[in-house]
């Protein structure tokens, strides 16, 4: 028999996905989907969720105002792995349980990092634009094979990325606040401090959550440690990097290139940065492979029933 508990799905992409809709409706009979394709926030989000005991949310902000207005709410299940939009302290105060599964989109993000790295090393975006403009110019690039890769944050995605980089013969440097000696030993990863990683890496990729300890972690001063012929990739969270300093370095030849899937403000407004030939931007598609979407959606459905009161620091924000 189906569960009649009132559910709301705030996520637009979940709501319009036929497989996820069908699988949720197999379990629950009373479901309100975001069928108007609205970007829900503020009072509109509160009204959409009113009367519902359980929610599936994605990028919608859940804060004290939202929770105080919905005393009937019991569970929030996360579609995706990022939790920086959830006020976990407010959830704890209100006794709201959280359904969350880490790592469900890791391979999707890993493959985008590889795509960014190869595209930047081989000047693919710039060369493509030139051909479109009638310019036929052979641009010399570099292979990913044998490069020194610096991974900032060795959680689910970092651990998924490392074995693939080792297949390419890359040397891997890792910086994380947690030690993973057995994993590092198995894949010949060198654990280093952040400054050393930035100084010695050919490619730096970010895989940390966004919280008070990581916000703006790559300041202008930190970015200046990177080699002029190196590249920076961010598929983690906007707000980790000083984007103004990054733009200045890209424009003045103090950094070879960068690839960003996430920005401090989305969509980004700095067209000068976005139009640089050595900057590659995508619209937050790291977890948007069909396989990852299904995995995230199914985890969110499971989280409606399997959930826990979060702690202040868990789950992580990214």
N, C-alpha and C positions, 0 to 999 in steps of 0.2 A: 504494500500500500504506500502511496506517495505521502510525503511529509507535507502538512498543510501550513507549516510555519511561514509567516509572511516574509518574503525576501525582496530585496531591491538590488539591481545591478546598475551601478552608476557608470561603469565603463562603457564607452561607446563601441570600442572594438569588440569587446566580449558580446555586447548586445546584438551586434550585427553578424556574429559568426554563427553560421547555421549548425555546425557540429556542437559547439559549446552550448548554444541555446537548447538544442535537443537533449543533450546529456544532462543539463541542469533540470529541464522539465521532466525528465524521467524520474527524478528524485523528489522534486518539489512541485506542487500544483499551484501555489499562490506566489507568482513571480512578477515583479514589475521591472521591465527592461527599459533602458534609455533609448527608446525607439525614435525619439525626435532628434537624435544625434546632437545633443546639447553638451556644451562644455560647462558642467555643473559646478557652481561655487556659491558661497554665501547663502543667502536666504533661499535661492532657487535649489541649492543642494539640500538644504534642510527640508524644504517642502517635498522634494522628491523622495526623501528617506522617511518622512513622517509615517508612523504607524507600522514600520517594518522592524522586525526583531533581529534580522541578520542582513548584512550588506556585503556585496562584492565590490570593492573599490580598486581604482588603479592610481591615477595621478591626482585625484581629488584630495583637497586638504581637510584633514580631520583634526579639529582643535577643540578647545574648551567650549567655545560658543556653540559649535555644532553639537557636541555631546550633551551639553546642558539643555539644549532644546529638544532632545530626543530621549527622554527617560525610559522609553520602551525598548531601546536598542540594547542588544546583548552581545552580538558578535560582529566583528569586521574581518572579512577574509580578503587577503591581499592578492590581487591579480598582478603578478610581477614580483620582483624581489626587493625593490627600493622601498624603504620605510621612512625616508626623511620628511615625507609629507604627513606623517602620523605623529601627533603629540602623545608619546607613550606615557608620560606622566599623567596627562589628563585621562587617558584610557584606564590607567591604574586606579585613579581616584573614583572613576565612575564604574569600575568593575567590568569593563568591556574586554571580552576575550578576543584574541587575535589568531586568525588562521594564517600561517606563513610557512612557506617552504623555500629554503635557500638553494641556489644553484640550478634552478629549473631552466634557466635560459643561458647557461654558461657556454655551451658549444656555439650558440648563435653569436654571442659577443666575441668569443675567441676567434671565430672565422672572420668577423669584421675587422678585428685587430690585424690579422694576417693580411687581409685585403688592403687596409690602410697602409701597412708597412711596405708591401710590394708596390703599391701605386705610388707612394711617395718616393721610394728609392728609384723607381724607373720613370719618374716624372709623367705618369700616365694622365692625370687631369690636365696638366699644361700642354702636353703633346696632343691630346685629343682636341683641346680647344684650338690649337694652332692649325691642325688639319681641317677642322670645320671652317676656319677662316681662310683656307687656301694656302697655308704656310706648310711647306714640306721640309722639315728640319730634323735631322737625326740627332736626338738628344742622348748623350751618354749617361747611363745611370749606374746603379750598383745592385748586386745581388743581395738577397736576404741571407743567403747561405754564408755562414762564418761571421756574421755581424755580432756585436755585443749588445744584448737586449737587457735593459734594466726594467724590472717589474716592481712597481710600487704597490704593495698589497698582494699578499699571496693567499687569498681565500679561495673560494670555489673557482672563480674565473682564472686567477693566477695559476692555480694548480692544474687547470685544464689546458692552459696555454703552454706551459713549460715543456711537456713531452713533445708537443708539435714543434716547438722551436729547436729542441734537441735533434729531431729528425733532420732539420735544416743545417745541423752542425753549428748552431748558435751557442755562444757562451752566454750564460744567464746569470745576471746579478739580481738579487732580491733584497728588498727592504720591507720589513713588516715589524709591528710591535710585538708579534708573537713569534717564537722560534719554532721552526719545523725541521729539526736536524735530520730525522730519518728520511723525510721526503727530499730534502735538499741533497742528502747523500746519494739517494737512489738516482737522481738526475744530474749530478755534478753541478749543483747550483751553489754559487758563492753568496753567502749572507753578508751584506755590507750596510754601512750607514747611508742615510739619504744623500749627503753631500758627495760621498765617494761614488754612489750610483750615478748621480747627475754628471759628475766629472768624466767618467770613463765609458758611459754607454753611447752606442751609436744610435739606438732607438730607446726611448723611455715611454713606457705605457702605464697608465694609471688604473688601478683596480681597488680603490678604497671607498668606503661609504662617505657620505657628506655629513659631518657632525662638527661640533665645536673644536675638536682636535685636528680636523683635516681641512676645514674651510680656509681657502686661500693658502694652502700649504706650499704651493709653488709661487712664491712671491717673485718680484723682479730680481731680488738678490739671489734667490735660489735658481731661477731660470738662467741667470748670468753664469752659473757654474757649468752649464752644458756646452759641449763642443760646438763650434760654428757649423760643422758639417753633420750635426746630429738632428734627429727628428723627435717630436713629441706627439704622442697619441693619447687622447682622452675619450674613452667610451664608458666612463664610470658615472660621474655626476658633474654638472655645471657647478661653479663656485669653488672648485679645487685649485684653479689656476687664475692668476692675474692676467686677464685677457688683453688689457691695454698694454701691459709690458710685453706680452707675447707678440702682439701686433708690431710693436716697435722693433723687436728683435728680428722678426721675419722681414720687415721692410728694409732693415739696415744690414742684412747679411750676417747677423750674429746667431742665426739659427737657420738650418737648411730648409726646414719645412715642418708642418704640423697637420694632424688630422683629428678633427673633433666631431663627435656624434652628439655631444651634450654641451650646454652653454648655461651661463649664470642666469640669463634671461632667455626664455624660449617662447616664440622664435627669436633668434638673435637680431639685434637692431644695427649692429656695426657693419654696414655694407662695405666699408673700406677694408676691414679684416676679411670678410667673406669673399671679396673679389681678388684677393692676392693670389698670384699664380702658384705660390708655394704653400697655399692653405687649402686643405680638403675638408669640406663640411658635409655632414649628412643630418637629417632631421630626427635624431633620437631613434634610430632604427636598430640599435644593438640587439634587442630582444625580439625583433619583429620578423624572424623567419617563421614560416608556417609551423615548423616542428616545435619551435619554442612557444609560439602562441598557444598551441594545443596543450603543451606541457604546463604552461602557466595557468591556463584556464582550468584544466583538470585539477591542478593543485588548489586553486581557489575554490572549486566545488567541494573538494575534500575538506578544505579548511572551514567550511560552514559547520561541520560536525566535529572535526578534530582540531582543537584550538586551546589556547592557554592565556591566562592573564600575562601580558608582557612584563618584563622588568625594565628598569630605567635605561639600561644599556643593551638590552637584547629584545628582539633581533637587531642586528646592525642596521645602520641607516642606508646602506647601499646594496 
